Amino acid sequence: MESIKPDSSSQKNPIDDLPWIIDGVAFPKGTEFRGSYKGHFYHGKVSDGALMMNGKEFLSPNAAAITITRSDVDGWLFWDCKFPGASSWIDIYSLRQAK
C-alpha cells in the first residue's frame, strides 16, 4: 500500500498570521502603515509578526521611522495605520494611549 504525504507547499506556516504586537497594541496581519516625511508618503504592511517595508522587517515603529528620516524620531508619532477592512487611517500614538 502506497503512503501519501501531504504537500508541504500547501501547508500554512502559523507564523504567517501572527499580529505585530508592540507595547501592548496588536496590529493584525495586513494592517497598513503610512508616514509622511519631507512631502513623501512611505508605506509598510504587517506580515509575519513584524512591520515590513521595502522587503525589510522592522520590530518597532521607531526603527522603521528612523530608517526613513535618518534621525531620532518617535515612531509612535510618525506612523498612521489602517486595519484590514477599515477605510480610515488612525494615528498609532492614540492606539497606544488607549490601551
N, C-alpha and C positions, 0 to 999 in steps of 0.2 A: 504494500500500500504506500502510495506517494504522500509525503508530508508537504503541506502547503504553508509557506511562510508569508506573513503579512508584508506587503510592500512598504518598506521603511520610508520611501519618499512621500507616501500619502499620510503617514502618521504625523500628528501635530505635536510640535515641541511645546510643552507647557509654559516655557518662558516667553513665548510669542505673545501671550495675552496678559502679561504682567503689567500692572499700572506702574507709573513712576510716582513714588511716594517720597516727598520732601517735607521736612518739618511738620509732619502730620497731615499734610494735604496730599490727597491722591488724585493723580491725573490719569484717567483711563487711557488704554491704548487707542491711538487715533486722535487724541487731543492735539489740536494745532496751536502753535505758538507764533507770535509775531512781535517784533520790536522795531522801533524806528531809531535811526542814527544818521545824522547829517543828511536828512532828506530821503533816505532809502529805507525800505522795509526789508527786514530779514525774517526768514521763516524756518520753523522747525516742527517736528512732529514726534509724539510719544510712540515708541516702539521698543519692544524687548525690555521694558522696565527702565528706560532712560529717555532723555531728550535727544533726538537725532537731528543733526543739522549738517547738510552737505556731506553726508556719509560718515560723520564723526559722532561719537557718543559722548554726551555730557551728563554728569551725575548731579549737577547743581545748576540752578538758574544763573548764579554768579559766574561760573566757569564759562557758560555759553555767551553771556553778555560781555565778559572781559575779552573773549576771543574776537568779538566784533569791534569793540571800542578801543582795545589795546590800552585800557586804563582801568583803575579800580572803580567798579560801578556795582551798585546793589541790583542784582538780577531780579529781585522781587519787585523793584520799581521799574525795571526796564521792560519786562515782558507782559503781554496780554495773552490770554488763551481763549480758545473756543472748543468746548467739549463736543464729542461726536454727536451729531444730530441737532446741535444748537445752531442758532442763526446769528447770535451776537457775541461780541468779544467782551471778556471780563479781565480787569487788571488782576494779576495773581497776588498782588500785595493785599487786596481786600479779602481774598480767599484765606490767606494765612491769618489775617486779623480775626476772621470769623470763626476760626476753629476752636 
